[in-house]
Amino acid sequence: MPGQIINPKKGRRGIVVVQTVLFVCALLCPVQSDFVSGQPQTKLKTNERLRFRVTDSKTDAPVPGATVSLVYWQKNATTKHKKEIEAKADSNGLVEFRAVEADKVALSITARGYRSYWRWIHPSDSVEATRIRLERWVYQTK
């Protein structure tokens, strides 16, 4: 007989396996919001970036070459993963990062001749760069 399953138990078992695999994939694989909405992913806008301007605290001059690091924790279904991004300030003291999905971010800045800077920050939707003022080390001679 054409189109008839010879062993019905074997056919049901295959369907159950496929359903289980699809269920596990749905639980473990996050769905991208642009896929769900049907909208193509567009270029990042300026407010979808974290921007910092590193300056000298007394002269307000830019501090080029300052190393800026962002540390944040990304949540998965059951765990958190530590992520770190690092960049150097340009000649105008500007550093730009892609926006991260985190409630708060640890920001640290180091530059030769300046005290290290470290703070918790809350990412905002501001278009303006957040200004960070570094203090110079005071060298004392005897």
N, C-alpha and C positions, 0 to 999 in steps of 0.2 A: 504494500500500500504506500503510494507516494505521499511525502509530507508528514508521515506519522513517526513519532519518536518510538524507537523499539524498547528502550529502557527508560521509563518515565522518571525513576529516581535519579538517574544520572543527569538528565536534563534540568531538574529542579536544583540539584546540587551546583551546577554551573551558574545558574541564575543567582543563587544565594551568594556564591563567591564574588560575582561581579557586583552585586549590591553592597556587599561588605567592603570591597575595595573602594567603591565610589564614596561610601559613607566615611571611611577613614581619610580619604583624600579631601573631602569637604571639611572635615574637622581640622586637619593639619595644614592645609594649604590656604594662606590668607588670600582673599579675593581683593584685587586692586580696585580702588574706587572708580578709576576711569573706565575699567572694564565693566563694572556694574552699571554705571551711568550711560555707557555707550559713547561718551565724549572722548575724543583723542586727547592724549596728554600734550599739554602746551608748554611753551617755554616758561621758565620760572620768572615771576614778576619780581620787582625789587623788594616788595614786602615779604617775599618767600625766602629771604636770605637774612643771615645774621651778619651785621656789618659793625666793625669797630675801628676807631681812629685812635692810635696810640701817640700821645704827645708828652712833652716834658712838662712837669708840673709848674715850673717857674716861668719859663720862656714861652710856653705853649707851642713850641716848635715840634714838628713831626719827628718821630723816632723810627727811621727806616731800619729794616732788618730785624726788628723785634720778633721773637718767636711767640706766637699765640697758639694756645692749645685749648680745645674744648673736650671735656670728658662728660659722657652721659650714659645712662643705662636704658637700653631698649627692652621693653617687655615682650615676651612671647607668651604662649598659652600657659606655661608653667614656670618659666625661668626668666631671669634678667641677664642680659649680656652687656658687658662694659664695652663701650666704643670710644675711640679717641681720634680726633682730627687735629692736625697741626698745619700751620701755615706761617709764612714770613710776611711782615709788613712791607709794603712797597715804599717808594721814595716819599710819598705823601703821608706815610704812617697808617695807611688803610689796609685792612684785612677783611676778606669777605668769605663766608661759608654758606653752603646750602642750609636751609632750615632743617632742624632736626625735630623729630617727634618725641619730646620729653617735657616733663613738667618743670624741671630745673636742670641747669647745666653748670658744671664746674669750669670756670674760665681761669687760665693761668697765663701770665705773660712774663717773659724774661728778655732782658736786653743788656748788653755789655755796658757797665758803668751805672746801671740803675738797679734799684731794689726790685726784687721779684714781686709780682702782683698776683693775688689769688682771691677769687670771690665766687659765691654761688650766684647765678643769675637766672631770671625767668625769661625765656624767649618771648619777645613781644612782636606785634605787627608793625612796628615803627619802620618807616622808610629811611629815616635819618640814621647815621652811624652813631653808635654809642661811644662817647669819648672816654678814654681811659688815660689818666694822668699818672705818669711814672715819676717817682722821686729819685734824684741822683744820690749815689753813695757819697758820703762826706768822708774824704780822706784826711786824717790827722797826722801831722808830722811832729816828731819830738824836738 
